[in-house]
Amino acid sequence: MADLSLLQEDLPEDADGPLDFVSQDEMLTPLGRLDKYAASENVFNRQMVARSLLDTLREVCEDERDCIAVLERISRLADDSEPTVRAELMEQVPHIALFCQENRPSIPYAFSKYLLPIVVRYLADQNNQVRKTSQAALLALLEQELIERFDVETKVCPVLIDLTAPDSNDDVKTEAVAIMCKMAPMVGKDITERLILPRFCEMCCDCRMFHVRKVCAANFGDICSVVGQQATEEMLLPRFFQLCSDNVWGVRKACAECFMAVSCATCQEIRRTKLSALFINLISDPSRWVRQAAFQSLGPFISTFANPSGSGQCFKDESKSSEDSAVEDKDRIRDDGVVEEEQPRPEDAPSDLSAPHSSARLESTLEGCAAETPGDSAGDMRVPADSSLLCPLSSESPQEAASNDGNGRKPDANSKPASQPDAGPSSPEVIPLEQDMFNSFHFWRTPLPKIDLDKELQQDPEERLSPERTGDAPAAPVPVSPNITMATRKELEEMIENLEPHMDDPDVKAQVEVLSAALRASSLDAHEETGGVEQRSESQDDVGVSELPDCSISQDTAVPSISAAAAQENMEAAPDHVHGSADVSPGGGFSPDEERRPKVQDVVPQALLDQYLSMTDPSRAQTVDTEIAKHCAYSLPGVALTLGRQNWHCLRETYETLASDMQWKVRRTLAFSIHELAVILGDQLTAADLVPIFNGFLKDLDEVRIGVLKHLHDFLKLLHIDKRREYLYQLQEFLVTDNSRNWRFRAELAEQLILLLELYSPRDVYDYLRPIALNLCADRVSSVRWISYKLVSEMVKKLHTATPPTFGVDLINELVENFGRCPKWSGRQAFVFVCQTVIEDDCLPMDQFAVHLMPHLLTLANDRVPNVRVLLAKTLRQTLLEKEYFLASASCHQEAVEQTIMALQMDRDSDVKYFASIHPSSTKLSEDAMSTASSTY
């Protein structure tokens, strides 16, 4: 109560003076002072009483009765007529509640009985400031879990429900709805569903106040994430549809902003069938602000369609060769006897192999199985034991593939190599090993002509699943693609009908034109596909059915190997570094057939993807948002992960457009995420599509280059070693910046070079990274030099452990020549710092350090600059003599160190004598001196 003792009050005229007033306060008890100033007519005194309540409680916490008395006076103070006093009191309530919780044995149930009723009552206070402070206090109490669950149900929620009644004050109702939404994640699913959700649904339909509906729309995603999928789909989605079509644009904008959270709380079917069409309406909204919010949420909404099993993120583990992995797998199969067949999950396996883009789905399934197979190396491509996933690709075994002639023909289907036994349930030894499936014949030869498998894909499923009909001629193909095209056309027609009422808006008109073009294209594709099926049927009849590959999908048969043609089609799914693929043209780009692939896929609704691709249209920047391209670039990695690498052709052109955008902020966004996109796409697509853009970013503005530099190691480690070495010549360019004062750029370069040491050979490190590191050690900014000392020490460690260690010896000699004998004192000081880092990080064995570096280090004891001698004394006393090598052995090296320290102890500079004489960790004073010296020198 020290604050209360200094308060002034109107004194009577016969008072002796201020000293008597202070002495009277000091004679009062804490409760007496509290009562005295709580009854004061001065508002300032009563505010100070509210601020001092916590201090008063701490003074009387030993006595339970005094604590209860203070809490009772808090209740009386809560009835103060002055709003500032009530607001001040409410700001102290969370701190007082925490004190009561810590001292619960002394004052049980104090918060529930005395403080919580005040907080709840102030939620409906007449004064706006008091209401705001009470709302903040309530949320703080809930966040710190200071309110019991029973009190939430019986005291807090009923009051909030009453405040949201139809006859409640408008401002109070709006604030109460906001509080209910914010407290839902804190109170949990049960209370939210029973007490908050019914009233929330009513507030979403409040016809009189759009402010209430806007608050509900803004917090809709939080409520959905709390109550879960079932309650969201049954109770909340109908309200969400109403809010998305509200006549107030602010409500619709709030719906667009929370669309991703709502989508995450629904199933895939509702997301695809209902929410997608609803989102298209928001994108085509008459209000520009709604369209702007919708386009910002488009990428996050598309990311909710992601299927982890189809992302295909698998990379080669370069530390383990394919031969070693194959041997490990052979041992595993030998130990296990028979590989158990994995039953594919319904959501992973393609439902209809005859549907369009079935090959893309098969690739996704293969990649998902490769990523999910437990116990295997990440460097190997896993083939699922369920043959139904691989059969549409080929049933060609390695032996059959090897027997093909140069034209890609194979022997008659009825003929069988003598070494190949009949596949059956009792012959597990016919399971092909990985060295057979991925040998040089498959990957390093001129590719065989692709076999048209459409006739096989369009077989009746019963025929494909029947093992008895393996040798029978396949039935005539039944074109089912036109059926799917009819469904697509119907969906496009419905969207065009929905957009026609808003044709006045130029954006909506442009969207209708895009959808109309897509409708015409779908009709043309259906016609061409039907004609193509007929032509393929005739050509296959001419060739003969006997030359088609067999495809018997029986659960009892062994796993068929992937043929060369199938491997060529699924090259993106292979995790190995395969360069020079037939899919990639020699110039680094994709073949003309690849470039002409339509931008269609079956992962997300095509209308959503079309809208996302249109975000790079310059007209969007004029009619929607000037930074719409930046939002597109920001969400592109998430969209790419959702579509999978097999659908990268849909995003390639958009990515190239963004990479050449005129706004440097757009290019900067891409530069910061290009390493993540490389992980998603894999090494093949990275080398073909991302490396050229990465090279362009290296020559861009510093604001763009910093994004590439911060993740340089993350990107380069994904490249093949030959491609990675090409960047050794460009690392020197990072030393040149647009602004020479941009020292953080050089500091980041030093950080990345430390990580890059593991990616390059000792010769590459010595030839290319060493000059950069030595340059950074002489930088004008100390922060850059500090990181560079760490870089050089790690470089010494890597080169010394290499065989032969000549590079390490040469680097040490260069350090001695350029820094240890540098004419500038800063260079000699840098040499001491490097030696100190080498010792601390054990970059060299102490016997080697004593031979190569220590003699040159000890010669600096006679340096004419005190700063160098101070650092030398600290290094010898605090770092070198702490090593076991110098503590246990009585060698000539130890004697030389001790003589040097004795010489430093008699130095004419007081700081040098101090650090050479006293161990800095022995006293607090020495610690302060050491920190001062570190910052100074």
Secondary structure, DSSP 8 states (H G I E B T S, - for coil): -HHHHT------TT---HHHHHHHHHHS-HHHHHHHHHT-S-HHHHHHHHHTHHHHHHHSTT-HHHHHHHHHHHHHHTT-S-HHHHHHHHHHHHHHHHHHHHTTTTSTTHIIIIIHHHHHHHTT-SSHHHHHHHHHHHHHHHHTT-S-HHHIIIIIHHHHHHHTSTTS-HHHHHHHHHHHHHHHHHH-HHHIIIIIHHHHHHHHT-SS-HHHHHHHHHTHHHHHHHH-HHHIIIIIHHHHHHHHT-SSHHHHHHHHHTHHHHHHTS-HHHIIIIIHHHHHHHHT-SSHHHHHHHHHHHHHHHHTT--GGGS------TTS-HHHHHHHHHHHHHHHSS-------TTTS-S-TTSTTHHHHHHHHHHHHHHH-TTS-TTS----S-GGGTTTT----HHHHHT--TTS----TT---TT-----TT-GGG---HHHHT-HHHHSS--------HHHHTS-HHHHH-GGGSSS--------HHHHHHHHHHHHHHHHHHHGGGTTSHHHHHHHHHHHHHHHHHHHHHHHHHHHHHHHHHHHHHH-GGGS------TTS------HHHHHHTGGG--S---S-TTB-TTSSB-HHHHT--S--SSS-HHHHHHHHGGG-HHHHHHT-TTHHHHHHHHHHHHHHHH-GGGGGGTHHHHHHHHT-S-HHHHHHHHHHHHHHHHHHHHHHIIIIIHHHHHHHHTS-HHHHHHHHHTHHHHHTTS-HHHHHGGGGTGGGGG--SSTT-HHHHHHHHHHHHHHGGGS-HHHIIIIIHHHHHHHHT-SSHHHHHHHHHHHHHHHHHHHHSSSTHHHHHHHHHHIIIIIT-SSHHHHHHHHHHHHHHHHTT-S-HHHHHHHTHHHHHGGGG-S-HHHHHHHHHIIIIIGGGSHHHHH---HHHHHHHHHHHHHHT-SSHHHHHHHHS-TTSSHHHHHHHHHHHHH-
